[in-house]
Amino acid sequence: MFEVVIEPQVIRIGQHCAVSFHRTLRLPDDGRTYPLPPGLGVFPLLRVETYADRLPPAWRERGGACIAMYQREALWLGFHGASWSPHAVKIGLGEINALSGQPFDCKLCDAPQDYVIVPEQPWLDGIKTGQGVVRQFVAMPLGLGYTVEAALTGHERYGGIEIAVFAAKPGRFPDTPPPAVEPGPGPMAMAGLRGSQAQPMGLGAGGVMQQRIYPDPYGLEVWDQDNYGRVTVHILNSVQYCEVTGEELPPTPIDAATYTAHGLPWFDLYDEARGDIAPSTLLARPRPSPSGMRNAASPVKTRARLRSPRHRSSACVIDAPGQRVRRAGASNATVPTLAMSVKRRRRRSGVPITSV
């Protein structure tokens, strides 16, 4: 079993795989498809054991970490790994696999593929609902039926995020970096709420964005399904954060003028040559978020003026000058490479990038 180490900005699972949690704007749930939004900072991580006496018994039993989210925020996961030591990673929302819609467990499946490969998959922004698209991870109170867990199970017991990281079988990949390997964006350096009336938080399905989930290039037989590490990340709202820590939740940097004020770009990938796993029919069920239903009737152009110029394509309704859209993997020397684009998205989010 892998050792799980929870640091202030990252969860490290094993020696060569880590996951960070990034805040971003909620996309309108208006039936349109948007490009990837930028990172607007990392969510700080709290260790469950540090605040165990102030957290629900079920959270203490599961352990792990907590993040605090405002409902105006959305979340994306950043994956960090070594190119010479890939890992298979499963993501669950409550009891539900974020890619297949099936119950979450610690077994890998390739029909359909219910995991990502790190570092090939640099980030995950939502649940897999269509070919080449995901629906954004957004914070929702439990008990109202808006979480993915509620949509597919009829109940909301857990909320939060489940992460399981699997190693390859011995001998499949090197144990140490090859002598001439180029450093990549590896893991960061190691360095019941009592009387609460606040509702626990889970993740719902928000607006639609372009994102491919790359097929496993190695095959299911490569992974050692008995050698893995697992961690749970619980979600607090602002009231719960205050009750748990005794401090007010720091203000979110996200408001209507965020993109305009910071000149932040959208992110796109030149990944036309890469595949995309089949979408789940189960994950097409979650209800639109309340904010999404309100947005559907409001003018998109009004919201666009409050945020930033947006990229326009046949599958997207965002207007943006070409230089505001950061692309990766293109051969043109003026276009950033994938590694540089990954670093920019992470660096804007405040996560240090180090080599493995």
C-alpha positions in Angstrom: 0.0 0.0 0.0 1.2 3.5 -0.8 1.9 6.0 1.9 -0.4 9.1 1.7 1.1 12.4 2.8 -1.1 15.4 3.1 0.7 18.7 2.7 -0.7 22.3 2.7 -1.2 22.4 -1.1 -0.9 18.8 -2.3 -1.7 15.2 -1.5 1.2 13.0 -2.3 0.3 9.3 -2.8 3.4 7.2 -3.1 6.8 8.6 -4.2 6.0 9.7 -7.8 2.3 10.8 -7.9 0.5 13.8 -6.3 -2.8 15.6 -6.7 -3.6 19.2 -6.1 -7.0 21.0 -5.9 -7.5 24.2 -7.8 -10.3 26.8 -7.7 -11.8 28.3 -10.8 -14.9 30.1 -12.1 -18.1 28.2 -12.4 -19.1 28.0 -16.1 -22.7 28.8 -17.1 -24.8 25.6 -17.3 -26.5 26.9 -20.4 -26.2 24.0 -22.9 -23.0 25.5 -24.5 -19.5 24.0 -24.4 -16.6 26.1 -23.1 -12.9 25.7 -23.1 -10.9 25.0 -20.0 -11.0 27.9 -17.5 -7.7 28.8 -15.7 -6.7 28.1 -12.2 -7.3 30.9 -9.7 -5.3 29.5 -6.8 -5.1 26.2 -4.9 -7.5 25.1 -2.2 -5.5 24.8 1.1 -5.7 21.3 2.6 -6.6 20.6 6.2 -5.7 17.3 7.8 -8.7 15.5 9.2 -6.7 14.2 12.2 -5.7 17.8 13.2 -9.4 18.8 13.6 -10.8 15.3 14.4 -12.7 16.5 17.6 -14.6 19.0 15.5 -15.6 16.9 12.5 -18.4 14.3 12.0 -17.6 10.7 13.2 -17.8 9.4 9.6 -15.1 11.9 8.5 -12.9 10.8 11.4 -13.3 7.2 10.4 -12.4 7.8 6.8 -9.6 10.2 7.6 -7.9 12.2 4.8 -8.1 15.9 4.2 -10.6 18.8 3.9 -10.9 21.7 1.6 -13.3 24.6 2.0 -15.3 25.9 -1.0 -17.7 28.8 -1.6 -20.6 27.8 -3.8 -19.5 30.4 -6.3 -16.4 28.4 -7.0 -15.6 25.4 -9.1 -12.8 22.8 -8.8 -10.3 21.1 -11.0 -7.8 18.4 -10.1 -4.2 18.8 -11.1 -2.1 15.6 -11.5 1.6 15.5 -10.9 3.8 12.6 -11.9 7.0 11.3 -13.4 7.0 10.5 -17.1 9.2 7.4 -16.4 6.9 6.1 -13.6 3.3 6.5 -14.6 0.3 5.6 -12.4 -3.3 4.8 -12.8 -5.7 7.1 -10.9 -9.4 6.6 -10.1 -11.5 9.6 -9.0 -14.8 9.3 -7.2 -17.5 11.8 -6.2 -19.1 10.4 -3.1 -19.8 6.8 -4.0 -19.7 7.4 -7.8 -16.8 7.0 -10.3 -16.3 10.3 -12.0 -15.6 8.7 -15.4 -18.0 5.7 -15.6 -20.9 6.6 -13.3 -20.5 3.2 -11.6 -20.1 2.7 -7.8 -16.6 3.7 -6.8 -14.2 0.9 -5.7 -10.5 0.2 -5.7 -10.5 -2.0 -8.8 -9.6 -0.8 -12.3 -11.8 -1.5 -15.3 -11.1 -0.9 -19.0 -14.6 -1.6 -20.4 -15.3 1.2 -20.1 -12.1 2.8 -18.8 -12.8 4.2 -15.4 -9.4 5.7 -14.5 -6.8 8.2 -15.9 -3.1 7.8 -16.5 -0.8 10.2 -14.7 1.2 12.2 -15.9 -0.4 11.7 -19.4 -3.6 13.2 -18.0 -2.5 16.6 -16.6 -5.9 17.6 -15.0 -9.5 16.6 -14.6 -12.2 19.4 -14.5 -15.4 17.4 -14.2 -17.4 14.2 -14.8 -17.3 12.5 -18.1 -20.6 13.0 -19.8 -19.9 13.1 -23.5 -17.3 12.6 -26.2 -14.6 15.1 -25.7 -16.5 17.0 -22.9 -17.0 16.9 -19.1 -19.4 18.7 -16.8 -17.6 20.9 -14.3 -17.0 20.0 -10.6 -19.1 22.5 -8.6 -19.8 22.7 -4.9 -23.3 21.9 -3.8 -25.0 21.3 -0.4 -25.9 17.7 0.4 -29.6 16.9 0.9 -31.0 18.9 -2.1 -30.5 16.3 -4.7 -28.0 18.2 -6.9 -24.9 16.1 -6.3 -23.7 13.4 -8.7 -24.1 10.9 -5.8 -27.7 11.8 -5.4 -28.5 11.6 -9.1 -27.2 8.1 -9.4 -27.9 6.5 -6.0 -30.9 8.4 -4.7 -29.1 9.3 -1.5 -26.2 11.6 -0.3 -24.2 9.8 2.3 -20.6 10.9 1.7 -20.0 13.8 -0.6 -16.4 14.7 -1.1 -13.8 13.2 -3.4 -12.3 9.7 -3.4 -8.8 9.2 -5.0 -7.1 5.9 -5.5 -3.6 5.7 -7.1 -2.3 2.4 -8.5 1.3 1.4 -9.2 2.5 -0.6 -12.2 3.5 -4.2 -11.7 7.2 -4.7 -10.9 9.5 -4.4 -13.8 7.1 -2.6 -16.1 8.8 0.8 -15.6 12.1 2.0 -14.2 12.6 2.3 -10.5 14.8 5.4 -10.9 14.9 8.2 -13.5 16.8 7.4 -16.7 20.1 9.3 -16.9 19.1 11.6 -19.7 15.4 12.1 -18.8 14.1 15.6 -19.1 12.6 16.9 -15.8 8.8 17.2 -16.1 6.1 18.7 -13.9 6.5 16.2 -11.1 5.1 16.1 -7.6 5.7 18.9 -5.2 8.7 18.6 -2.9 7.9 16.7 0.3 8.3 19.0 2.9 -20.8 15.9 13.1 -19.8 19.5 13.5 -21.1 20.0 17.0 -24.4 21.9 16.9 -23.8 23.0 13.3 -26.8 24.0 11.2 -24.7 24.1 8.1 -25.3 21.6 5.4 -22.4 19.3 4.4 -21.0 19.8 0.9 -20.6 17.5 -2.1 -19.8 18.0 -5.8 -22.5 18.5 -8.5 -22.3 18.7 -12.3 -21.9 22.2 -13.6 -21.3 23.7 -17.1 -19.9 21.7 -20.0 -16.3 22.2 -21.2 -14.0 20.6 -23.7 -11.8 18.0 -22.1 -10.6 14.6 -23.3 -9.9 11.7 -21.0 -7.0 9.9 -22.7 -7.2 6.1 -23.1 -4.7 4.0 -21.2 -1.7 3.5 -23.6 -0.3 0.7 -21.5 -3.2 -1.6 -20.9 -5.0 -2.8 -17.9 -2.7 -5.8 -17.3 0.2 -3.4 -16.5 -1.3 -2.2 -13.3 -0.9 -3.9 -9.9 -4.4 -3.7 -8.4 -3.2 -4.8 -5.0 -0.6 -2.0 -4.7 -2.4 1.3 -4.3 -3.0 4.3 -2.0 -6.4 5.8 -1.3 -7.5 9.1 0.3 -10.7 10.9 0.9 -11.0 14.7 0.5 -14.0 16.2 2.4 -15.6 19.5 1.5 -16.5 22.2 4.0 -18.5 25.3 3.3 -17.7 28.7 4.8 -19.7 28.2 8.0 -18.2 24.8 8.7 -14.7 26.1 8.1 -15.2 28.7 10.8 -16.6 26.1 13.2 -13.7 23.7 12.5 -10.8 26.1 12.5 -12.1 29.0 14.6 -11.2 31.4 11.8 -13.2 33.0 9.0 -12.7 31.4 5.5 -10.4 33.7 3.5 -12.3 35.5 0.7 -12.3 33.8 -2.6 -10.5 35.7 -5.4 -13.4 34.8 -7.7 -15.9 37.6 -8.6 -17.5 38.8 -11.8 -14.5 41.0 -12.7 -11.8 38.3 -12.1 -10.9 37.5 -15.6 -10.9 41.2 -16.7 -8.8 42.3 -13.7 -6.2 39.6 -14.0 -6.1 39.2 -17.8 -6.2 35.4 -17.3 -6.3 33.2 -20.4 -8.4 30.2 -21.1 -6.5 27.0 -21.8 -6.7 24.6 -24.7 -4.7 21.6 -25.8 -3.5 20.6 -29.2 -4.6 17.0 -28.6 -6.5 16.2 -31.7 -4.2 13.2 -32.2 -5.1 11.8 -28.8 -8.0 9.5 -28.2 -10.9 10.0 -25.8 -12.6 7.3 -23.7 -16.3 6.6 -24.2 -18.7 8.7 -22.2 -21.0 7.3 -19.5 -24.7 7.3 -20.0 -25.1 7.3 -16.2 -23.3 10.5 -15.7 -25.6 12.4 -18.1 -28.3 12.3 -15.4 -27.3 14.8 -12.7 -29.6 17.7 -12.3 -28.5 21.2 -13.4 -27.3 23.3 -10.5 -29.7 26.1 -9.4 -27.2 28.7 -10.6 -27.1 26.9 -13.9 -30.8 27.0 -14.4 -30.9 30.7 -13.6 -28.0 31.3 -16.0 -29.8 29.5 -18.8 -32.3 32.2 -19.2 -29.9 35.1 -18.9 -27.9 36.6 -21.8 -24.5 34.9 -22.2 -23.0 38.1 -23.7 -23.8 40.0 -20.5 -21.9 37.5 -18.4 -19.1 37.4 -20.9 -18.6 41.1 -20.6 -18.2 40.7 -16.8 -15.6 38.1 -17.1 -13.2 38.2 -20.1 -12.9 37.8 -23.8 -13.5 34.2 -24.7 -12.3 31.8 -27.5 -14.7 31.1 -30.3 -14.9 27.8 -32.1 -17.5 25.6 -33.7 -18.2 24.0 -30.3 -17.7 27.1 -28.2 -19.4 30.5 -27.8 -16.4 32.4 -26.3 -14.8 35.4 -28.0 -11.1 35.9 -27.4 -8.1 37.3 -29.2 -5.8 34.5 -30.3 -3.1 35.4 -27.9 -5.5 35.0 -24.9 -6.0 31.3 -25.6 -3.0 29.2 -24.5 -2.6 26.1 -26.5 -0.3 23.2 -25.9 1.4 20.5 -27.9 1.6 22.4 -31.2 4.7 22.3 -33.4 4.6 26.1 -34.0 7.4 27.6 -32.0 5.2 30.5 -31.0 2.7 28.2 -29.2 3.6 27.0 -25.7 4.4 23.3 -25.3 2.2 21.0 -23.2 4.7 21.1 -20.3 4.8 24.9 -20.4 1.0 25.2 -20.6 0.6 22.8 -17.6 3.2 24.8 -15.7 1.4 28.1 -16.5 -1.9 26.8 -15.3 -0.4 25.5 -12.1 1.8 28.5 -11.5 -1.2 30.8 -11.8 -2.8 28.7 -9.1 0.1 29.1 -6.7 1.4 25.5 -6.8 5.2 25.2 -7.0 6.4 23.1 -9.9 9.5 20.9 -9.2 11.0 18.0 -11.1 10.6 14.5 -9.8 
